[in-house]
Amino acid sequence: MTMGAGTTEHDIELYQQKIVELNRLAEIGQLSAGILHEIKNPVSFVNNFSRLSQALVEEIRDICRKPLSDINDADLADEKDLLETLSQNLVKINENGKRIERIIQGMLAQTRSDAAVLEPTDLNQLLEEYSKLAYQGVRADDSTFNVTLKYHLDPHAGNVPLAKGEFGRVVVNLVNNACYAVNEKRKQQPDGYEPVIEISTSKLDQQVEISICDNGIGIPEDIVAKLFQPFFTTKPQGKGTGLGLSLTYTSITDTHKGSIDVTSVLGEKTEFRIVIPGLGV
């Protein structure tokens, strides 16, 4: 993608669009690694509870095969317990099936490049699922990396107008950056250091506040002001495109009509704070 002396403004715009698209595809590739790991748990739940449920059905059949004259109170009590357990298993199968469906829908949303459409979305659920996907994506590249994800999610945050795929990428970008920050600090091996990323939501009057905070290496004060500039990155060459935070800023301010800011203490922590409108605004 070299640009010669005859390059026009239109050519530059096309180059920039291609770079943004390549960045998005790279994010999808990293997210896929997290999806493959995260989807294993609900699939295992579905398989295990299905197998257990089949065994319960067989036990119920054994009772039903008895002549009516041989069925006693103990059989009826057993049948009631078996049916109750079977019902609970089916609820768990349904819950995990829906989780698999949400993960797949989230992946499909990442691959679409059409105009963003805001729709009511369970904010807390989206934050938890995409942050875990981002973390597992990082672990796919470095199996020695571990971090504790702590959630402080306001149950009153509720449904929020979001472009799901786009906001999912925002979460992935911010959690990826947080993972990088705590991993760099981990490599310095300070005594007793435990990497932690805290994700919280708070319902305000007509808005919702989201915070993603890590206890990593922090960011120098003179760099904080440049973080949202296109192609600016604090990571080593080959570790970042410099587009993640720029696209995050555009998504929050333009698509979601909100605001985003960052505060950092060098060597201690970095916190990204997002405020977006809630429903009914």
N, C-alpha and C positions, 0 to 999 in steps of 0.2 A: 504494500500500500504506500508506495513512494509518491510524492506529489511534486511535479515539476513546476517550472516557471509559468507554464500556461494554465495552471490549475485555477479554475473559477470558484466563486463562492458556492455555486451549486454543487460542484465536485466535492468541495470540503464538507458540505452538508451530507452528501451521500456517503462519504468516508466515515463521518461521525455516526451516521445511522447504522452502517455496517459494524462498526466497533461496538456500539451499544447492543446490537443483536448478538454478536459473538460473545459479549459479556453475559448476556441473558442465557445463551446456550451453555456457557461454562457453568453458570449457577445451576442450571437444570441438571447437568451431569453430576455435580457435587450433591445436589439434593437427592438424586436417584440412589446414591449410595446409602443415604440416611433412610430413604423410604424402604429399601430392601431389608434393612435391619429392623426398622420399626414395625413393618408389616408382619414380621415373623411371630411376634407375641400374640396379636389377635388371631392369627391363623392357627397357632398352637392351641389357644383357648377354644376356638370353634371345633377343632379336631378332637381335643380331649373331652370336652363336654358332650359332644355328639356321641363319642364312644361310651361314656358313662351313662348317657341317656338311653342308649340302646340296651345296655345291661339292665337298667331300671324297667324298661318296657318288657323285657323277658321275665323279670320277677313278677310284674303285674299279671302277665299272661299265665304264669304258673298258678297264681291264685285264682284267676278266672277259669282255669281249666278244671278246678275242683267242682264236684257236684255241689249244688246249692246246700244240700243237707250237711255237707262236710265243712262248710265255711263257718268259722267261729268268730268271736269278737276280736281275737288276736289277729286273724287274717284281715279283718276289716280295718283294724288299726294300722297294720303293716301297709295295706293298700293305700290308705290315706296318706301315710308318711311318704310312701314311694311317689305318689302323685304330686305331693307338695315339693319334693326334691326335684322331680322331673320338671315341674313348672319353673322352679328357680333356675335350673340348668338352661331351659329354653330362653329365659330372660337374658342370661349371660351370653348365650350364643347370638341372640339378636343384637345385644349391645356391641359385641366385638365384630359382628358382621357389618354394623353401621360404621364402626371405626375404620374397618378396611375400606368401606365405600368412600368415607371422607378422605382418606389418604389418597385413594385413586383419583377422586375428583380434584383434590388439591394438585396432584401431578398433572392432570389434564389442563387445569387452569394455568399452570406454569408454561405449558407449551403453546397456549393461544396468544396471538399477538394482536387481537382485535381490540377495539376501543374499550376502556375500562368501564364497567357498569357497577354502580354502588347498589348493594342489596343488604338487607338486615342479616347480620352475621354474629354468631356467638363469639365475642371477642376473646374471652378467657380461654375457650376451647381452642380457638385458632392459635393464640399465643403459645399455649402449652404444646400443641401438636407440632407446629413449625419450629419451635425452639429445640424440641427433641430431635426432629429431623435434621436440623442444622448440626447439632452436636454429634449425632451418629455419622453424618457426612464427614466431619472432621476426623472422627475416630477411624473412619475407613482409610484415611491417609496415614494416620499415626495411631497405631493400636495401643501405644503406651500412654496416650493422653486420656486424662480423666478430669472431670469437673463436676461439682455438685450444683445442680440446678435447683434453686429455691424459688417457690412461687408464693406470692402474696396477692391473690386475685380477689378483688372486691366482687362478691356475688351480685351486687346491685349494678355492676357494669352492664350486664344484659346484652341485648343485641345492638349492634352499632352498624351504621351504613359503611360498608367496605367493598372495595374491589378485591375480592378474595385472593386471586392469584397474585396481583400486584402487591397487596399488603403482606401476603405470605413471603414474598421476596424481600420486603423491608425487614421482616423479622429475621429471615435467614441471614441477610447482610449484617445486621446488628449483632446477632448471636455469633456469627462467624468471627467478626472483629473482636468480640469479647473473648471467644475461645483463643484467638491468636494472642491477645494481651495476657491472659492468665498462663498460657503455655510458655510464652517467653519468660515470664517471671518464674515459672516452675523450673525452667532450664537453668536459672541462676541458683536454684536450690537453696533458698533461704530456709533456715531452721523452722520446722513446724508449719511451713506454708501449706495451706489447703485452698486450691482454686475454687472459687465460688462465683456463680452468676445468679443475681437476684432479678426476678421478673415480677413486676407488680402492676396492678391496675387500681384506679380510684375513680368512683363516680363523682363528678363535680355537678354543678347546677344544670347546665345544658351541654356539658362536655364530658369527655372521659380522658383521664390522664394515664399514660403508659410509661413505665420506667424500666430500663434494662441497664443494670449496674454490675460491673465486674470489679474484682479486687486485684487486677493485673498491674502491668507496668506503668499505666498512666500515660498522659500525653503532655509534652511541654506546652506552656501557655502560649508561646508564639505560633504554635502549629494548630492549636484548637480552632482559631479563626479561619484556617484554610481548609478544614476537613471536608466541607461540602462543595469545594471547587472541583469541576470536572478534571479527571486525570491526575489529581493530587493523591498521593498515597504515602503512608509512613512505613509501609512494608518494604522489604528488600526487593530488588529487581526479580521479576518472575513470580512473586508471591501475591501480587495484587494489580488490578487494572487501573485503580484510581477512579472507577466509575460507580462502585457500590454505594457510597455515601451520597454522591451527587444525584444518582437516580432515586435514592431513598428520600432525599430532600425534596426533589421534584414531586414524588408520589404523595408525600405528606402535605406539602403546601398547595400543589395544583390540583391533584386528583381528589384528595380527601379534605381540602380546605382547612387544614390544621397548621400546627407549628411544631418545630423540632429544635431542640438546643442540646448542647453538650457541656458538661462540667467535668473537670478532671483534676486530680492531685497526683503529681508525678511520683511514681513508685508506689502508689497506694490504690487508686481506683479511677474508673471512668464511668460516667452515667449519662445515658441518652434519655431525654425526657420528651415525650410526644404528647400533644394535646389535640384531640380531634372532636368534631361535633358528635353528639349522641343522636338518638332517634328523636324525631319531632322538632328538630332545629331547622 
